[in-house]
Structures are given as structure tokens and as C-alpha cells.
């Protein structure tokens, strides 16, 4: 099986993981949003800021280093595993001790038990990273998909039961803990690798040499993506953070469904093609073109239909999230284009470029927040989107330079999906305004508009660039043929 076939098969299983897993996660999210209050989601979002910050030191880039290396020795795996375990124990202890002080600093005493429960996640994650890196290196995305789906299903069930029983915010804590634990157990069950009691300083240095760049990148990435939660929680309170967290969660779910399907496979795929720049460029063109062709219309449709979606699925208490969701749809479109930037730069051995881009993004984000926060959560969200619009062209220039491709030629491939999405938006706005007076039930209004949007978009794609539709058909044929071959063997 060649690289292309492995990548498509991996993408197929990642798609199953994302679509099935995220569909289940969204159902759980939908139920919990109706059972709990915005303050509950705000508190857990604030706790997750500290969890994400501490996990940066736990991950330290070793997983990417294991995936990226051409030659991997047993000592690399043992050293990575025991390094993670030692750091996990240290972080869990520190988090448990510091929980009360952190809660006091935010004047939120409810944070203390949440943070102490979350300290267990460091121990669980420490035992998972090396196993997942091995499976990703082997393109064993079927196992990773099972792990994700089972974790979401069992964790969601625990969270809903706790919410119905009146546990409030702890329902979200129970959900997250269960998800992590089940996912880790599945990986250990699937992998035949077991750590030996060995540690090599030489191999540690080799992993850390590459991983240190990823560590810096993740550290900067934390400030780029999580600092808003911290600042919103501190300056605007848990209710505003709850609204922002829900809006951002919807964005993340869509990115997970539409973009991460291929991005998970992109690093191991790109890493195998670094010696053949022409094939690398072809793979990059294809993966970004197909991803944008799916993501553009979805985010565009979400922006137009957000008021009806929120009222129908989450209830009236979440209506303040509508303008935030509409703004974040712009970020979703930008992410679908630039999401593979890090994979390209890491695969080409240039993670420091990504570090520089992240530093720029962090600086612009902080400036935007402190200018905008006096005007409330909408202004903060608008500043976040503006940050993306400023940094985006610089990142695309870096990709064009490292792959030796004309920037104009690279950006031209997004013209058809963008034009088709804008046409779809126009049709949806007209249809929505007309049908609003005719149809009172929002579920029928959404259904008709969604169908009309899909038809309009596909028709415009077919007229403007039939090649994109043929590429989707080719990918589907390869995925189906591999699935049939596996069925015959079994």
C-alpha cells in the first residue's frame, strides 16, 4: 500500500472518528446545554484554561517527534513514555495543591473541586501520548477512531446521567474525566507495545531537540487560543465566558468535522514526502482544495442560519451567542484554508516558522482584547476574528515560499469554493426572508433552507469547476475499494 492509499484510508477512518464521534458529542452537548446554565459552562471553560496550560509541559512535542522520525528505536519510545509519566505525576500534584489559590484569585470558589478533579487527567494523559504516537505513525487510524467514539459515548452518558441527577457543573467534569479514561484504555488494548523500565539520556536529547520547537509552538498556541478564555473569565465574568465558550465550541466541532479529518493524516503523510517536493505540492494542493470545498459552504450556511439553529437546538437562554457564532464563522473559513500550515512546516523541518507566526498572532490578539473588552463580549469576538484576518495572509506567504509555489496560484484554487459559497449565501438570505413569513416551525425552515443551500452550492461548483467533484469521487472510490478488499480478506 503506497503513501497515497495509506493517507486516504487514514483519512477515511479519521472521518468516521470525527463524524460519528462529533455527532455523538454534539448530541451530548445539546442535552447538557439544555440541562445546565451558561455559568456552568463558563466555570469549566475557565478550569480548562489551566488544564490546557499545564498539558503543554506534559506533551512537550515528543509525540510529533516520534511520528516525524524516519528511524525509531525502542529507547525512543521508553524514554518518551517515562518522561511523560514523571511530568504527569508532578503536574497532577501541583494542580491539586494550587486549586484553592487559583479559585480564590478568580473569586470563584466553585473552581476548587473542578480543578482538583481535573488534576487526574494529567496522569491519564501521561499514559496515552506514546501509544497514540505509535498508532498514528503506523497509520492505525481505525483504532484511534474507536478510541474517540467510545470515549465520547461513555463520557457523554456519564455527564447526562449526572446532570439529570442534579450534579450541575460537576456533570461536565465527570463527562471529561470519563472520556479521557476510556480513550486511554482503548489505546492500550489495541497497541502491543509495552514500556520497559529504561531511560536513555541520549535518546531524550534527540527527542527534545525536535520536540522543544513543538513545545514552544504549543506554548505560544495556548496563548493564541486559550488566553481569551482566561481574560474573558477574569474581566467579564463566567456568564460571558459561558456564551463565548458555547460559541467557540460550535466552531471547534465544525472544524473537527470538516478539517481535522484530513489534518490528522497530514503530518505523517507530508513527512514521508519531504524528499519529493513535487508530490508534496500535489498532496498539499489536493488536501487543502478538497477541505475548503467542504468547509466554506458549511461555515457560510452556519452564519446565515445561526438564529434558527440556536433557538431550536439550545433554547432561548442561549440566543446571545448568535452574533458571536456569526462572527466566528469567518474564523472557520480562514482556518479551513490555513489549518495545514503547521503540518507542512513541521514536516519540512521548519517548526520555528510556525513559532514566529504564532507569536505574531498572540501579540495581535492581546492588543485586540485590551482595546475591545470594555465594549463587551461581542467586541472581543470581533477582535479575535480581525486578528485572523491580519495574520492569515502572512501564513499563506510562508507556505508558498517553503513549497516554492506562486502565492497567487495557490490562493486561486480557493476562488471556486468561495464564489459558490457567496452565491449560496445570497440564495439563503432571499429564501429565508421569504419563507419566514410562510413557515412558523423553525425545524422545517432550517430543513428547506439547508436543502436549498446544498443544491445551490453543488450546482455552482459543477458549473464553475467540475474537477473538484471528480476529485471527491476519486477519493471515495479509493476509500471504498480498500474497504471492500478488507471485507473480502476477513
Buried (B, 14 or more C-beta within 10 A) or exposed (E): EEBBBBBBBBBBBBBBBBBBBBBBBBBBBEBBBEBBBBBBBBBBBBBBBBBBBBBBBBBBBBBBBBBBBEEBEEBBBBBBBBBBBEBBEBBBEBBBEBBBEBBEEBEBEBBBBBBBBBBBBBBBBBBBBBBBBBBBBBBBBBBBBBBBBBBBBBBBBBBBEBBEEEBBBBBBBBBBBBBBBBBBBBBEEBBEBEBEEEBBEEBBEBBBEBBBBBBBBBBBBBBBBBBBBBBBBBBBBBBBBBBBBBBBBBBBBBBBBBBBBBBBBBBBBBBBBBEEBEBBBEBBBBBBBBBBBBBBBBBBBBBBBBBBBBBBBBEEEBBBBBBBBBBBBBBBBBBBBBBBBBBBBBBBBBBEBBBBBBBBBBBBBBEBBEEBBEEEBBBBBBBBBBBBEBBBEEBBEBBBEBBEBEEEEBBEBBEBBBBBBEBBBEBBEEBBEEBEEEBEEBEEBBEBBBEBBEEBBBBBBEEBBEEBEEBEEEBEEBBEEBEEEEEEEE
